[in-house]
């Protein structure tokens, strides 16, 4: 398995294309291990990587994000031991650091020597990291569905429906303390792919309340105005710098401009 992905990556042109492909393949491998371990019976797959795997989001994502949806599920250390064991069997040199004391359980899966083998680094000790996060107490109100995809490996996921996923992204835009350009790119992508899409308002408001939101709460009639105002006052140069290295097609940054995204928000 390791030799396969290294050969595949070396055929790609450009550092970012190689790095993104390598990371995405490893994400898929980890997801398949989780699927085979039965994790998705009690856990939903969310975030940018979920959007890419499930709906073809045209950008890459660094992390694997999940939400507990039924019971405790597999203990986090047990899951990580399973993931590490399967990766080692596949030929990878892997270490795992984790924190399961917080509400959002997190881990870094660290691959040694892989960046060197794939021609992405001249340093043997430089590691490729994949972050895994599982929210053990997510906000209520999400609607669930099961999807089957075949991206490197066939996998069945439990995930949120599109309005609930969109609510999560709107929550990020409203509540994040810093500018993450990928949030705004994703907003533009959502609204261009599903014209007239509305967020799951119950989930959005529960998420805002859970994270200490102090402002006006969005509703069916004002969420667009709130999102428009937030986008309009955002420093777009910071948006571009954040998102450009993750785009599947670099020219997309000329399509999902500030003006175009504002137009999508204002005119469904």
N, C-alpha and C positions, 0 to 999 in steps of 0.2 A: 504493500500500500504506500509506504513512504517513497519508494523508488518511482512509483507511478505518478504521484503528484509532483515530485521534483522534475521529472521529465516533462510533464505537462506545463509547469511553470516556466521552464527554460525556453519553451517555444514561444512565449509571449514577448512582445516588444514593449520596453519601457518598465521602469522600476515600479511605478504605482500599479500598473496592470498586473505585474507578477505578484506583488505583495497582496493585492486584493483577491486575486484568484487563490493564492495559497491559503489565506485566512478563511475564505469562504468554503473551500474544500474541507478544511479542518473543522469548521463550524458544522458542516453537514455530517461529518463523521461523528462528532460528539452528539449531535441530534439523533443520529441513528442508534447510537449506544443507549441514549436516554429512552428512545422509543422501545427498543428491545427489552429494556429493564422495566417497562410498564409505567414510566414516569408520567406520560400524558393522560393517564386515567385520572390523575388528581392535580394536574398542572397544565396551565395554558401558556402557549408560546406567544410572546408579544414583541413590540419594539420594531426597530428598523430592519433587523435581520428577518423577522417574521414577515414583514411587508414584502421584502425582496423574495423570499422563498415562496410565499403564498400568492402574491399578486404582481410580482415582477417589478417592484420598485427599482428604477434605473440608477441606483447608487448602492455602494457597498456599505456595510456596517461593521463596527468593531466588536460589539458585544452580543451575548445571548441573554435575552431578558424573558423572565417567566413570572407567572402569578399563580399562587396556590388557589385552587377552586373547590377542592373537596377533601376535607380531612387533612391529616399531617403529611400523607404520602411517604415516600422513602426518606429516611433520615439523610440530611445533607452530606455528612461525612461518608456514609455508605455509598451514596450516589457518586461522589467524587472518587472514591476508591475504585468503583466499577469503571468509571471513565478512564482513570489513569491506567488501570490494568489492561483495558482493551487497546489503548493507544500504545502501551509498551509492547503488547503482543504484535501490533502492526509495525513495529520497528522504530518507533519514535522514542527519543530521550526526553522524558517528561517529568516535571515537578509540579506540585499543586500546593498553593497557599490558600487558606480560606478563613472566613469569619462567619460563624453561625450563631453568634450571640445577639445580633441585631435583628430587627423586624425584616429588613431586606438582607437575606443571606447572600454572601458574595464569595467568589473564588477567582483566582487567576490560574489558568492552566498555562504553564511555561514550557515552550519547546526549545531545547538546546540544539545547536548545530544545524538547524533547519534553514535559517536565513543564509548561512554560509553555503550550504549544499545547493540552495536555489539561486545562488549568485546575487543575493540581496544584501550581503554584508561581507566585509573582509575580516570580520572578527569572529573567531570561533565561539566565544562566550556570549555573544549578543543573542538574546532570546526573543522569540515571537510569543506574545501574550494574547490569550483569549479570555475575556472576563465573562463570568456566569453570575447572574443575579436572579434570585427568586424572592419575590415579595410574599411573605408568609401571612400578611394581613392586608390584602388589597382592599380598596374602596368597593362598596357594594354597588350593584346595579348593572354589571356587565351581562351581555347576552352571549352565550357560548355556541360554537359550532365546530364540527369536525371536518378537516380538510385533508386530502391525500395529495402529496406532491412527489415528483421524482426528479430531484436535483442532485445528481451524483449517486444518490441512493433513494429508493422508494421509502417514504416515511408518512405515517398518519399522525397529524397533530390535532390536539384540541386547542382552539384559539378563540379570541373574541370575534364577534361579527364586525363588519366594517364600521358602522356608526360608533361602536364601542371603542374600536382601535383609534378612530378619528378623535373621539373624546379624549383619549390618552394623549394624543399629539397636541390638541388644543390646550390641554392642561399644562403640558410642558412649556408651550409658548407663553401662557399667562403667568406661570409660577417660577420659571427658571430665573436664577439670580444673575446669569450671564448670558451672552448671546451665543447660541449654538446654531450656526447657519443651516445645519441639516434639518432642524425643526421647520424652518421656513420653506426650504426646498420641498419637504414632505407635504406641507400644507398646500403648496401649489400643485403638487402631483396628485394629491387626493382630489382636489376640486376640479382638476382637468380630467381625471379619469372617471369620476362619478359626479357629473354636474348636478347641482341641487342637493348634494349630500349634506346631511345635518348630523352633528354629534349627538351621541346618547347623553341628553342633558342631565338625567339623574346621575349617571356615572361621573360626568364632568363635575357636577356640583359636589358630589361626595368626595371626589379626589381633591378638589380645592379646599373643602372644609378640613379634610384630613391633614393637609399640608399647611394649615394656618392662614388661609386666604383672608385678607382684611377688606378687600374691595367689594364692589357690587358683584353679585352673582349673576352669571349669564342665564338667559332663558331662551325660549324659542324665538322671541322677537328681537333680542339685542345681542346675541352671541356674535353675529357677523360684524356689527358696529364695533364691539369690543376688540375683535380680532383685527379688524381694519386699522383701528387706532394704534394697537400694539405694533403691527407691522409697519405702519407709516412712520413711526418714530424710531425705528430700528436702524442702526448704522449698517448699511448694506455692504460696505467694504469688509466688515468683519464677517458678514454672512458668506460672502464670496470666498474669503480666505479659508473659512472652516470647511466648506463643502467641496471645494474644487478637487481635492485629492481623492475623493470618494466617488466621483461621478463615473458611471460606466461609459458615457459619451461626454467628453469635456465640453463640447459645444452646447450641452444642455444649460450651462450657466448663462448663455445668451438668450435662452427661451424663458427660463424661470427667473426673470428679472423682478425687481421690486414693483415696477409699474404693472407688469403682467399678473403678478400674484395679487396685488391690490384689486385689479380688475376682476379676477376670479372670485375674490371674496365678496366684492360689491355686487356683481351681476351673476347670479347663479344660472 
